[in-house]
């Protein structure tokens, strides 16, 4: 891709809370850019991007769909018939439901910019906060689009206020809406200071310029001044012009400054519209081209060289060696397994080989595809900066770095949250055991937050995921796509264990069975860890060679493995600290395995004395309910061991926030509907782990041990 092509490439995602209108907005983008000739509607199950049966039935997005489209961007914004420049836009439509956060996480990892969508009525909702934080984590520049301006209760400036207060962001309105609710028909563009209304007869494809309505003149003046001031404060060169004469700052200078500020995340421009009513989407596309970064506007991707262990950079340039990151694996009924990847540098030809840095093996990429939801167009090559899908590989997983063989680099992988809920499952027919195994391995490959464990004691297969809806969809897919009927057990909570006390312990492991024996002697301190990271904090204080250096890794491995089964009920321990400070060995009988066994047995004994406790996952619950149901809703949350976090009024509805243990929330959404005659809604987001009260702790231990 030449510099000009790269300059006009945008890799963007559309992210928001469930029901803010992400998929409808993407459908409109496809329509206006000429990719589809019919408007797909989510509520009719006809959306192109929601192509899974489960998505069409439920009207929600489950998997992030990728598509490539082209937009003619008017270079002279003020003119109605303008000169245009061609932009290529790769769009990923991400789910809004909290159970599918992984889809958002992995998409943000490979995107250059994002459109954050907000509902004009509901404003900033819980999942909007989650995705905003994820975008902050990956430093993804974003622009905001306040959708559903035609709905009753729509309030543009209230949403702007919430973005500032709830997200600690710096929103900068670039438009003022003309009308709201039923009367919403256009916007005043604050950069050009022109009012425009969309023409209904061509589904909002074109607009007409009108004089600024009298009742908006003061509002427009106020917000335009704020815009000019923000831009001048950001850009020193413009600040001087601003002091001489604020009106001397040109539209192009403003656009240039806003673009720089968006890229370095100083502020987020806010636009508005109604995707469903075909209003404002083209202005959004123009803003994407105008303000969001291209691959060359961002710092080069960093990774480390596995040979030298030094940090290296790769530039978005096709003359550099190829480096890409696989961010999603999907199974397609026609072409088989697809690996979606972002090419960061170099060129990848169809039919060529790449090296997978995780496995150290070569992979042949037999074909390359440009994606359009679940349809593919074969392409010959993928160049730096682009997103495509590969076919014909043997073993590629989400987060794998793919590189040119002679120029290895490992890019930062993607981290996924731990599952918090599980179901025990078994096939209804014994003949389906193998079929179930194959189906699950395919699903686990596609979805890294789905885990499968075998319970050694009961022999059951346990499926673990991010929430009830997540697992419900997986089980539905097993039935439909893989034709496996299954029985499922009651939901199980993913408890953990933690140590609360430091204890010292001496463990001597001895076995004498004719010939060489086994011998290891270790003296260690075991207890809680204060480290930021999860896992084992291992401190080696052995001096004078009382235990030879080569046995130390085996001791560490023993403790690390032992953490998988806590002393109380066999739940995993998230983090602990071990300090080994003395011991002894035998010249003949000691070996690595002896020291590993000593660590495992020593852990079992010492952990019992370290005052272990059970931790349970706590969910942040937000209920939106009509005021008359506030009493029953809060009473119900208290009954579920909920801790009230606050209440708020918004648009005639009560917003109740509480932290509630996950174990008390099974079937909550159904119970809430019954309680409020179907008028209240709730969103549940994983928050943190907390110790379980003592009386419940004993019940959990007994239940786990089958007493």
C-alpha positions as CSV (number, residue, x, y, z in Angstrom):
1,X,0.0,0.0,0.0
2,X,1.5,3.3,-1.0
3,X,1.8,6.1,1.5
4,X,-1.3,7.8,0.1
5,X,-3.3,4.5,0.4
6,X,-2.1,4.0,4.0
7,X,-2.9,7.6,4.8
8,X,-6.5,7.0,3.6
9,X,-6.9,3.7,5.5
10,X,-9.0,3.5,8.7
11,X,-9.3,0.5,11.0
12,X,-12.2,1.2,13.3
13,X,-14.5,-0.5,15.7
14,X,-18.0,0.4,16.8
15,X,-18.4,0.0,20.6
16,X,-21.2,0.6,23.0
17,X,-23.6,-0.7,25.6
18,X,-26.1,-3.3,24.4
19,X,-29.0,-1.7,22.4
20,X,-27.3,1.6,21.7
21,X,-27.6,0.9,18.0
22,X,-24.1,-0.4,17.0
23,X,-25.3,-2.9,14.4
24,X,-27.9,-0.5,12.9
25,X,-25.2,2.1,12.5
26,X,-22.9,-0.4,10.8
27,X,-25.8,-1.4,8.5
28,X,-26.3,2.2,7.5
29,X,-22.6,2.6,6.9
30,X,-22.7,-0.4,4.5
31,X,-25.7,1.1,2.8
32,X,-24.3,4.5,2.3
33,X,-20.9,3.2,1.1
34,X,-22.7,1.1,-1.5
35,X,-21.8,-2.4,0.0
36,X,-25.5,-3.3,0.5
37,X,-28.4,-2.1,-1.6
38,X,-31.1,-2.8,1.0
39,X,-31.2,-1.5,4.6
40,X,-30.8,-4.4,7.0
41,X,-32.8,-4.1,10.2
42,X,-31.8,-5.7,13.5
43,X,-35.4,-6.0,14.8
44,X,-36.5,-7.8,11.6
45,X,-33.5,-10.2,11.8
46,X,-32.1,-8.9,8.5
47,X,-28.9,-7.3,9.6
48,X,-25.9,-8.3,7.4
49,X,-23.4,-8.0,10.3
50,X,-25.5,-10.1,12.7
51,X,-25.4,-13.3,10.6
52,X,-25.6,-16.0,13.2
53,X,-29.0,-17.4,13.8
54,X,-28.8,-16.7,17.5
55,X,-28.0,-13.1,16.8
56,X,-30.9,-12.7,14.5
57,X,-33.3,-14.2,17.0
58,X,-32.2,-12.2,20.0
59,X,-31.4,-9.0,18.1
60,X,-28.0,-8.8,19.8
61,X,-24.5,-9.1,18.5
62,X,-22.5,-12.1,19.7
63,X,-19.4,-12.2,17.6
64,X,-17.5,-9.2,16.3
65,X,-18.0,-9.1,12.5
66,X,-15.5,-7.5,10.2
67,X,-16.1,-5.8,6.9
68,X,-14.2,-3.6,4.5
69,X,-15.9,-0.7,2.7
70,X,-15.0,2.5,0.8
71,X,-16.1,6.1,1.3
72,X,-15.7,9.1,-0.9
73,X,-14.8,11.8,1.6
74,X,-15.6,15.4,0.4
75,X,-12.3,17.4,0.6
76,X,-14.2,20.7,0.6
77,X,-16.7,20.2,3.4
78,X,-18.7,23.4,2.9
79,X,-19.7,22.7,-0.7
80,X,-22.7,20.5,-1.6
81,X,-21.0,19.1,-4.7
82,X,-17.5,18.6,-3.4
83,X,-14.2,17.1,-4.7
84,X,-13.8,13.7,-3.1
85,X,-11.0,11.5,-1.9
86,X,-11.3,7.7,-1.6
87,X,-11.0,6.2,1.9
88,X,-10.9,2.5,2.7
89,X,-12.5,1.7,6.0
90,X,-12.1,-1.7,7.9
91,X,-15.0,-1.9,10.4
92,X,-15.4,-4.3,13.3
93,X,-18.9,-4.3,14.8
94,X,-18.4,-5.5,18.4
95,X,-21.0,-6.9,20.8
96,X,-22.4,-4.7,23.6
97,X,-23.3,-7.5,26.0
98,X,-20.9,-7.8,29.0
99,X,-20.7,-11.7,28.5
100,X,-18.9,-11.1,25.2
101,X,-16.4,-8.5,26.4
102,X,-13.6,-10.7,24.9
103,X,-14.9,-9.7,21.4
104,X,-14.4,-6.1,22.3
105,X,-11.1,-6.6,24.0
106,X,-9.5,-8.5,21.0
107,X,-10.9,-6.0,18.5
108,X,-9.6,-3.0,20.3
109,X,-6.1,-4.6,20.4
110,X,-5.8,-4.4,16.6
111,X,-7.8,-1.2,15.8
112,X,-6.4,2.3,15.2
113,X,-9.6,4.2,16.2
114,X,-13.1,3.6,17.4
115,X,-16.6,5.1,17.4
116,X,-18.2,5.1,20.8
117,X,-21.9,5.0,20.5
118,X,-24.3,6.3,23.1
119,X,-28.1,6.3,23.3
120,X,-29.5,9.8,23.5
121,X,-32.0,8.7,26.1
122,X,-30.0,6.3,28.3
123,X,-26.6,8.1,28.0
124,X,-23.6,6.5,29.5
125,X,-24.6,2.9,30.6
126,X,-22.5,0.3,32.5
127,X,-21.2,-1.5,29.5
128,X,-20.3,1.9,27.9
129,X,-18.0,2.4,30.9
130,X,-16.4,-1.1,30.4
131,X,-15.6,-0.6,26.7
132,X,-14.4,2.9,27.3
133,X,-11.9,1.6,29.9
134,X,-10.8,-1.1,27.5
135,X,-10.2,1.5,24.8
136,X,-8.1,3.5,27.4
137,X,-6.1,0.4,28.1
138,X,-5.1,0.0,24.5
139,X,-4.9,3.8,23.9
140,X,-7.4,3.7,21.1
141,X,-8.5,7.3,20.0
142,X,-12.2,7.6,19.6
143,X,-15.0,9.8,18.4
144,X,-18.5,9.8,20.0
145,X,-21.8,9.4,18.3
146,X,-25.0,10.1,20.2
147,X,-27.6,7.9,18.5
148,X,-31.4,7.6,18.8
149,X,-31.9,11.4,18.7
150,X,-35.5,10.7,17.5
151,X,-36.5,8.8,20.6
152,X,-38.6,10.4,23.3
153,X,-36.5,11.7,26.1
154,X,-33.4,12.3,23.8
155,X,-31.1,14.8,25.3
156,X,-27.8,15.5,23.5
157,X,-26.2,17.8,26.0
158,X,-27.0,15.6,28.9
159,X,-25.1,12.7,27.2
160,X,-22.1,15.1,26.7
161,X,-22.2,15.9,30.4
162,X,-22.3,12.2,31.3
163,X,-19.4,11.4,29.0
164,X,-17.4,14.0,30.9
165,X,-18.5,13.0,34.4
166,X,-18.8,9.2,34.2
167,X,-16.0,8.4,31.9
168,X,-13.6,11.2,33.0
169,X,-13.3,12.0,29.3
170,X,-13.0,15.3,27.5
171,X,-16.0,15.4,25.0
172,X,-16.1,18.2,22.4
173,X,-19.4,18.6,20.6
174,X,-18.9,19.3,16.9
175,X,-22.6,19.6,16.2
176,X,-25.7,21.0,17.8
177,X,-28.9,19.1,17.0
178,X,-31.8,20.8,15.3
179,X,-34.9,19.5,17.2
180,X,-35.1,16.4,19.3
181,X,-37.4,13.4,19.6
182,X,-40.0,13.5,16.8
183,X,-38.8,16.9,15.5
184,X,-35.1,15.9,15.1
185,X,-34.3,16.7,11.5
186,X,-30.7,18.1,11.2
187,X,-27.7,19.6,12.9
188,X,-25.7,22.8,13.0
189,X,-22.0,21.9,12.1
190,X,-20.0,24.0,14.6
191,X,-16.8,23.9,12.5
192,X,-18.4,25.4,9.3
193,X,-21.1,27.2,11.4
194,X,-23.8,26.0,8.9
195,X,-27.1,24.3,9.6
196,X,-28.2,21.3,7.5
197,X,-31.2,19.1,7.4
198,X,-31.3,15.6,5.8
199,X,-33.5,14.9,2.8
200,X,-36.1,12.2,3.6
201,X,-36.7,11.2,0.0
202,X,-33.3,9.7,-0.6
203,X,-33.0,8.1,2.9
204,X,-30.7,10.9,4.2
205,X,-28.2,10.5,1.4
206,X,-28.2,14.2,0.7
207,X,-28.8,17.3,2.8
208,X,-30.0,20.9,2.4
209,X,-28.3,23.9,3.9
210,X,-30.6,26.2,5.8
211,X,-30.1,29.3,7.9
212,X,-29.4,28.6,11.6
213,X,-32.8,28.5,13.4
214,X,-33.4,31.6,15.6
215,X,-34.1,29.6,18.7
216,X,-30.7,27.9,18.4
217,X,-28.5,30.9,17.7
218,X,-27.5,31.4,21.4
219,X,-26.7,27.7,21.9
220,X,-24.7,27.5,18.7
221,X,-22.7,30.6,19.6
222,X,-22.0,29.3,23.1
223,X,-20.8,25.8,21.9
224,X,-18.9,27.2,18.9
225,X,-17.0,29.5,21.3
226,X,-16.2,26.5,23.5
227,X,-15.0,24.5,20.4
228,X,-12.7,27.4,19.2
229,X,-11.3,27.9,22.7
230,X,-10.6,24.1,23.2
231,X,-8.9,24.0,19.8
232,X,-6.8,27.1,20.5
233,X,-5.8,25.9,24.0
234,X,-4.6,22.6,22.4
235,X,-2.6,24.2,19.6
236,X,-0.2,27.0,20.6
237,X,0.1,28.4,17.1
238,X,-3.7,28.8,17.1
239,X,-3.7,30.3,20.5
240,X,-1.9,33.4,19.2
241,X,-4.4,33.8,16.4
242,X,-7.2,33.3,18.9
243,X,-6.0,36.2,21.1
244,X,-5.7,38.5,18.0
245,X,-9.0,37.5,16.4
246,X,-10.9,34.3,17.2
247,X,-12.7,34.4,13.8
248,X,-9.3,34.3,12.0
249,X,-9.0,30.5,12.8
250,X,-9.9,28.7,9.6
251,X,-12.0,25.6,9.3
252,X,-9.0,23.6,8.0
253,X,-6.8,24.7,10.9
254,X,-9.6,23.6,13.3
255,X,-9.9,20.3,11.6
256,X,-6.1,19.7,11.7
257,X,-5.9,20.6,15.4
258,X,-8.9,18.4,16.3
259,X,-7.4,15.5,14.4
260,X,-4.1,15.8,16.4
261,X,-6.0,16.1,19.7
262,X,-8.0,13.0,18.9
263,X,-4.9,11.0,18.0
264,X,-3.1,11.9,21.2
265,X,-6.4,11.4,23.1
266,X,-6.7,14.9,24.4
267,X,-10.3,15.1,23.5
268,X,-13.1,13.1,21.9
269,X,-15.4,14.9,19.3
270,X,-19.1,14.3,19.8
271,X,-21.6,14.0,16.9
272,X,-25.3,13.1,16.9
273,X,-27.9,11.5,14.7
274,X,-30.4,8.7,14.4
275,X,-29.1,5.7,12.5
276,X,-32.5,4.0,12.3
277,X,-34.0,7.1,10.7
278,X,-30.9,7.5,8.4
279,X,-29.8,10.8,9.9
280,X,-26.2,11.7,10.6
281,X,-24.3,8.6,9.5
282,X,-22.6,10.2,6.6
283,X,-21.3,13.0,8.8
284,X,-20.0,10.3,11.1
285,X,-18.2,8.7,8.2
286,X,-16.7,12.1,7.3
287,X,-15.5,12.5,10.9
288,X,-14.0,9.0,10.8
289,X,-11.9,10.0,7.7
290,X,-11.2,13.5,9.1
291,X,-10.3,12.8,12.7
292,X,-9.4,9.2,13.4
293,X,-5.8,8.0,12.8
294,X,-4.5,6.0,9.9
295,X,-1.8,3.3,10.6
296,X,0.9,5.9,9.8
297,X,-0.4,8.4,12.4
298,X,0.2,6.1,15.3
299,X,3.5,5.0,16.9
300,X,5.0,1.9,15.3
301,X,4.0,-1.4,16.9
302,X,6.4,-2.7,19.5
303,X,7.5,-6.3,20.3
304,X,10.6,-8.1,21.5
305,X,13.1,-10.1,19.5
306,X,13.1,-13.7,20.9
307,X,16.8,-14.1,20.0
308,X,18.2,-10.9,21.6
309,X,15.3,-10.4,24.0
310,X,15.5,-6.6,23.1
311,X,12.5,-4.5,22.2
312,X,12.0,-3.8,18.5
313,X,9.6,-1.8,16.4
314,X,7.9,-2.5,13.1
315,X,6.8,0.4,10.9
316,X,3.6,0.2,8.8
317,X,5.6,-0.1,5.6
318,X,5.5,-2.8,3.0
319,X,9.3,-2.8,2.6
320,X,9.6,-4.0,6.3
321,X,9.6,-7.8,7.2
322,X,6.0,-9.1,7.6
323,X,4.5,-9.1,11.1
324,X,0.9,-9.6,12.0
325,X,-1.3,-10.5,15.0
326,X,-4.2,-13.1,14.8
327,X,-7.1,-11.6,16.9
328,X,-9.9,-14.0,16.1
329,X,-10.5,-17.6,14.9
330,X,-13.8,-18.4,13.3
331,X,-15.3,-21.5,11.6
332,X,-17.0,-20.9,8.3
333,X,-19.2,-23.7,6.8
334,X,-17.8,-23.1,3.3
335,X,-14.1,-22.3,3.7
336,X,-13.4,-23.9,7.0
337,X,-11.3,-22.2,9.7
338,X,-10.5,-18.5,9.3
339,X,-7.9,-16.6,11.2
340,X,-8.6,-12.9,11.3
341,X,-5.3,-10.9,11.5
342,X,-4.0,-7.4,11.4
343,X,-0.9,-6.9,9.3
344,X,1.4,-4.4,11.1
345,X,4.3,-4.4,8.6
346,X,5.4,-5.9,5.3
347,X,3.4,-7.9,2.8
348,X,1.9,-11.4,3.0
349,X,1.2,-13.2,-0.3
350,X,-1.5,-15.8,-0.7
351,X,0.2,-19.3,-0.7
352,X,3.2,-18.2,1.3
353,X,4.6,-19.3,4.7
354,X,4.7,-17.5,8.0
355,X,6.3,-18.5,11.3
356,X,3.9,-18.7,14.4
357,X,6.0,-17.4,17.3
358,X,3.9,-19.3,19.9
359,X,4.5,-22.7,18.4
360,X,7.8,-22.0,16.6
361,X,6.3,-23.8,13.6
362,X,5.8,-22.7,10.0
363,X,2.3,-22.2,8.7
364,X,1.2,-22.1,5.1
365,X,-1.4,-19.5,4.4
366,X,-3.1,-21.1,1.4
367,X,-5.6,-18.3,0.7
368,X,-6.3,-14.8,1.9
369,X,-9.7,-13.3,2.2
370,X,-11.1,-9.8,2.6
371,X,-14.1,-10.1,4.9
372,X,-17.6,-8.8,4.5
373,X,-19.5,-10.1,7.6
374,X,-19.7,-13.8,6.8
375,X,-18.9,-13.6,3.1
376,X,-15.4,-13.6,1.8
377,X,-13.7,-12.1,-1.3
378,X,-10.3,-13.8,-2.2
379,X,-7.3,-11.5,-2.4
380,X,-3.8,-12.1,-3.5
381,X,-1.9,-10.2,-0.9
382,X,-2.3,-8.2,2.4
383,X,-0.2,-5.2,3.0
384,X,0.9,-3.4,6.2
385,X,-1.9,-1.7,8.1
386,X,-4.7,-3.8,6.7
387,X,-7.0,-6.4,8.3
388,X,-7.8,-9.7,6.5
389,X,-8.5,-13.4,7.1
390,X,-6.3,-16.4,6.4
391,X,-7.4,-19.9,5.4
392,X,-5.5,-23.2,5.4
393,X,-3.4,-23.0,8.6
394,X,-2.9,-25.9,11.0
395,X,-2.5,-24.3,14.4
396,X,-3.1,-20.6,15.0
397,X,-4.8,-19.3,18.1
398,X,-6.1,-15.9,19.2
399,X,-3.2,-13.6,20.2
400,X,-0.5,-15.4,18.0
401,X,2.2,-13.4,16.3
402,X,2.7,-14.4,12.7
403,X,6.0,-13.2,11.1
404,X,8.5,-13.7,8.3
405,X,10.6,-16.7,9.2
406,X,14.0,-15.0,9.2
407,X,12.9,-11.8,11.1
408,X,11.2,-13.0,14.3
409,X,9.4,-10.6,16.7
410,X,6.8,-11.3,19.3
411,X,4.0,-8.7,19.6
412,X,2.1,-8.1,22.8
413,X,-0.6,-10.8,23.0
414,X,-4.1,-10.2,24.2
415,X,-5.1,-10.9,27.8
416,X,-8.5,-12.4,28.6
417,X,-10.6,-12.3,31.8
418,X,-11.0,-15.4,33.8
419,X,-14.4,-17.2,33.5
420,X,-16.7,-16.8,36.6
421,X,-19.4,-19.4,36.0
422,X,-19.6,-23.0,34.8
423,X,-22.0,-25.8,33.8
424,X,-21.4,-29.5,34.0
425,X,-22.5,-31.0,30.6
426,X,-22.8,-34.4,29.1
427,X,-24.1,-35.7,25.7
428,X,-27.7,-37.2,25.8
429,X,-26.5,-40.1,23.7
430,X,-23.4,-42.0,24.5
431,X,-22.6,-42.1,20.8
432,X,-22.1,-38.3,20.8
433,X,-19.2,-38.3,23.2
434,X,-16.5,-37.8,20.5
435,X,-18.7,-35.4,18.5
436,X,-19.1,-33.3,21.7
437,X,-15.3,-33.3,22.2
438,X,-14.7,-32.1,18.7
439,X,-17.4,-29.4,18.8
440,X,-16.1,-28.0,22.1
441,X,-12.5,-27.9,20.9
442,X,-13.7,-25.8,17.9
443,X,-15.7,-23.4,20.1
444,X,-12.8,-23.0,22.6
445,X,-10.5,-22.2,19.7
446,X,-12.9,-19.5,18.6
447,X,-13.6,-18.1,22.0
448,X,-10.6,-17.7,24.5
449,X,-12.9,-16.9,27.5
450,X,-14.6,-20.3,27.2
451,X,-12.7,-22.9,29.2
452,X,-13.3,-26.7,29.5
453,X,-12.2,-28.7,32.5
454,X,-12.7,-32.3,33.4
455,X,-13.7,-32.9,37.0
456,X,-11.5,-35.8,38.0
457,X,-13.7,-36.9,40.8
458,X,-17.0,-37.0,39.0
459,X,-15.7,-37.5,35.5
460,X,-17.9,-34.7,34.3
461,X,-17.0,-32.1,31.6
462,X,-17.4,-28.6,33.0
463,X,-17.8,-25.7,30.6
464,X,-16.8,-22.3,32.1
465,X,-17.6,-18.9,30.7
466,X,-18.3,-15.2,31.4
467,X,-22.0,-15.4,32.3
468,X,-25.3,-17.2,31.9
469,X,-26.0,-15.7,28.5
470,X,-22.5,-16.6,27.2
471,X,-23.0,-20.3,28.1
472,X,-26.6,-20.4,27.0
473,X,-25.5,-19.3,23.5
474,X,-22.6,-21.9,23.5
475,X,-25.0,-24.7,24.4
476,X,-27.4,-23.4,21.7
477,X,-24.6,-23.5,19.1
478,X,-23.7,-27.0,20.2
479,X,-27.2,-28.1,19.3
480,X,-27.6,-26.2,16.1
481,X,-24.2,-26.1,14.4
482,X,-22.8,-29.3,15.7
483,X,-26.0,-31.3,16.2
484,X,-25.1,-32.5,19.7
485,X,-28.0,-32.7,22.2
486,X,-26.7,-32.3,25.8
487,X,-27.8,-32.4,29.4
488,X,-26.6,-29.6,31.6
489,X,-26.2,-29.4,35.3
490,X,-26.9,-26.5,37.6
491,X,-24.7,-23.4,37.2
492,X,-21.5,-23.5,39.2
493,X,-19.6,-20.4,40.5
494,X,-15.9,-20.1,39.9
495,X,-14.7,-19.8,43.5
496,X,-11.1,-19.2,44.4
497,X,-9.0,-19.6,47.6
498,X,-6.6,-17.3,49.3
499,X,-4.0,-17.5,52.1
500,X,-4.2,-14.9,54.8
501,X,-1.3,-15.8,57.2
502,X,2.5,-16.3,56.8
503,X,3.7,-19.7,58.0
504,X,7.1,-21.4,58.1
505,X,7.3,-25.1,57.2
506,X,9.9,-27.8,56.9
507,X,9.2,-30.6,54.4
508,X,11.5,-33.6,54.1
509,X,10.6,-36.0,51.2
510,X,12.2,-39.4,51.5
511,X,11.6,-42.7,49.7
512,X,13.7,-45.8,49.9
513,X,12.8,-48.6,47.6
514,X,15.9,-50.7,46.8
515,X,18.5,-49.0,44.6
516,X,18.4,-45.2,44.4
517,X,16.1,-43.5,46.7
518,X,14.4,-40.1,46.7
519,X,15.5,-37.3,49.0
520,X,14.6,-33.6,49.3
521,X,14.6,-31.3,52.3
522,X,13.2,-27.7,52.1
523,X,12.5,-25.0,54.6
524,X,10.2,-22.3,53.4
525,X,7.8,-19.5,54.3
526,X,4.3,-19.5,52.7
527,X,1.7,-16.7,52.7
528,X,-0.3,-14.1,50.8
529,X,1.3,-12.0,48.1
530,X,1.1,-8.3,47.7
531,X,2.2,-8.3,44.1
532,X,0.1,-6.6,41.5
533,X,0.2,-9.6,39.2
534,X,-1.6,-12.9,39.8
535,X,0.4,-16.1,40.1
536,X,3.3,-17.2,42.3
537,X,5.7,-14.7,43.8
538,X,8.8,-16.9,44.4
539,X,11.7,-15.7,46.4
540,X,14.9,-17.7,46.5
541,X,17.0,-17.0,49.7
542,X,19.2,-20.1,49.5
543,X,22.8,-19.3,50.3
544,X,25.9,-21.4,50.4
545,X,24.5,-24.0,48.0
546,X,22.6,-25.9,50.7
547,X,20.2,-26.7,47.8
548,X,22.0,-26.8,44.4
549,X,20.9,-24.1,41.9
550,X,19.6,-26.6,39.4
551,X,16.9,-27.9,41.8
552,X,15.4,-24.4,42.5
553,X,13.2,-24.3,39.3
554,X,11.7,-27.7,40.2
555,X,10.8,-26.3,43.7
556,X,9.1,-23.3,42.0
557,X,7.3,-25.6,39.6
558,X,6.0,-27.7,42.5
559,X,4.5,-24.7,44.2
560,X,3.0,-23.3,41.0
561,X,1.3,-26.6,40.2
562,X,0.1,-27.0,43.8
563,X,-1.7,-23.6,43.6
564,X,-4.2,-25.2,41.2
565,X,-5.8,-27.0,44.2
566,X,-6.4,-25.0,47.4
567,X,-6.3,-26.6,50.8
568,X,-10.0,-26.0,51.7
569,X,-12.1,-27.3,48.8
570,X,-9.6,-27.7,45.9
571,X,-10.4,-24.3,44.3
572,X,-7.4,-22.6,42.7
573,X,-5.3,-20.0,44.6
574,X,-4.9,-16.8,42.5
575,X,-1.7,-15.5,44.1
576,X,0.7,-16.4,46.9
577,X,4.2,-15.8,48.0
578,X,6.8,-18.5,48.8
579,X,10.2,-17.7,50.2
580,X,12.6,-20.6,50.3
581,X,15.5,-20.1,52.7
582,X,17.1,-23.4,53.8
583,X,17.2,-27.1,53.2
584,X,19.5,-29.9,52.3
585,X,20.1,-32.5,49.6
586,X,21.7,-36.0,49.1
587,X,24.5,-36.5,46.6
588,X,23.0,-39.6,45.2
589,X,19.3,-39.7,46.1
590,X,18.3,-36.1,45.3
591,X,16.9,-35.1,41.9
592,X,14.6,-32.4,40.4
593,X,11.5,-34.6,40.8
594,X,12.2,-35.1,44.6
595,X,12.3,-31.4,45.1
596,X,9.2,-30.8,43.1
597,X,7.4,-33.4,45.2
598,X,8.7,-31.9,48.4
599,X,7.2,-28.5,47.3
600,X,3.8,-30.0,46.5
601,X,3.5,-32.0,49.7
602,X,4.9,-29.0,51.7
603,X,2.3,-26.7,50.2
604,X,-0.5,-29.1,51.2
605,X,0.7,-29.1,54.8
606,X,1.6,-25.5,55.2
607,X,-1.4,-24.0,53.4
608,X,-3.8,-25.6,56.0
609,X,-2.0,-23.5,58.7
610,X,-2.0,-20.3,56.6
611,X,-5.6,-19.5,57.5
612,X,-7.0,-20.2,54.0
613,X,-10.3,-18.5,53.0
614,X,-12.7,-18.9,50.0
615,X,-13.3,-16.0,47.6
616,X,-16.4,-15.5,45.5
617,X,-17.0,-13.4,42.4
618,X,-19.0,-10.2,43.0
619,X,-21.0,-8.6,40.2
620,X,-21.7,-4.9,39.8
621,X,-25.5,-4.8,39.2
622,X,-27.3,-1.8,37.8
623,X,-31.0,-1.9,37.7
624,X,-33.1,0.7,35.7
625,X,-36.6,0.6,37.2
626,X,-39.8,2.7,37.3
627,X,-40.0,4.5,40.7
628,X,-42.9,2.5,42.0
629,X,-40.8,-0.7,42.0
630,X,-37.8,0.7,43.9
631,X,-38.8,-0.9,47.2
632,X,-39.3,-4.4,46.0
633,X,-36.1,-4.2,43.8
634,X,-33.8,-3.0,46.6
635,X,-35.5,-5.5,49.0
636,X,-34.7,-8.3,46.6
637,X,-31.1,-7.2,46.1
638,X,-30.6,-7.1,49.9
639,X,-32.0,-10.6,50.2
640,X,-29.4,-11.7,47.7
641,X,-26.6,-10.4,50.0
642,X,-26.3,-7.2,47.9
643,X,-24.3,-4.2,49.0
644,X,-26.1,-1.0,47.9
645,X,-23.8,1.4,46.1
646,X,-26.2,4.2,45.3
647,X,-29.4,5.4,43.7
648,X,-29.9,7.9,40.9
649,X,-32.9,9.4,39.1
650,X,-32.8,9.6,35.3
651,X,-35.6,10.5,33.0
652,X,-38.3,9.4,35.4
653,X,-36.6,6.0,36.2
654,X,-34.6,5.0,39.3
655,X,-31.1,3.6,38.7
656,X,-30.1,1.3,41.5
657,X,-26.5,0.2,41.9
658,X,-25.3,-2.7,44.0
659,X,-22.5,-5.2,44.4
660,X,-24.0,-8.7,44.6
661,X,-22.4,-12.2,44.8
662,X,-22.7,-14.1,41.5
663,X,-24.0,-17.2,43.4
664,X,-27.1,-15.2,44.4
665,X,-27.8,-14.0,40.8
666,X,-28.8,-17.1,38.9
667,X,-32.0,-16.4,37.0
668,X,-32.0,-12.8,38.3
669,X,-33.1,-11.2,35.1
670,X,-36.2,-13.4,34.9
671,X,-37.0,-12.8,38.6
672,X,-36.7,-9.0,38.1
673,X,-39.1,-9.1,35.2
674,X,-41.7,-10.8,37.4
675,X,-41.1,-8.4,40.2
676,X,-41.6,-5.3,38.1
677,X,-44.2,-6.6,35.6
678,X,-41.5,-6.7,32.9
679,X,-40.7,-2.9,33.3
680,X,-37.2,-3.0,34.9
681,X,-34.0,-4.1,33.3
682,X,-30.6,-5.0,34.7
683,X,-27.0,-5.2,33.6
684,X,-24.5,-7.4,35.4
685,X,-20.7,-6.8,35.1
686,X,-18.0,-8.8,36.9
687,X,-16.4,-6.5,39.5
688,X,-14.0,-8.3,41.8
689,X,-13.5,-11.3,44.2
690,X,-14.3,-11.0,47.9
691,X,-14.1,-13.4,50.9
692,X,-17.2,-15.6,51.5
693,X,-18.9,-15.3,54.9
694,X,-17.8,-18.1,57.3
695,X,-21.2,-19.9,57.6
696,X,-21.5,-20.1,53.8
697,X,-17.8,-21.1,53.4
698,X,-18.5,-24.3,55.4
699,X,-21.5,-25.1,53.2
700,X,-19.5,-24.7,50.0
701,X,-16.7,-26.9,51.4
702,X,-19.1,-29.7,52.3
703,X,-20.9,-29.5,49.0
704,X,-17.6,-29.6,47.1
705,X,-16.4,-32.6,49.0
706,X,-19.8,-34.3,48.4
707,X,-20.7,-34.6,52.1
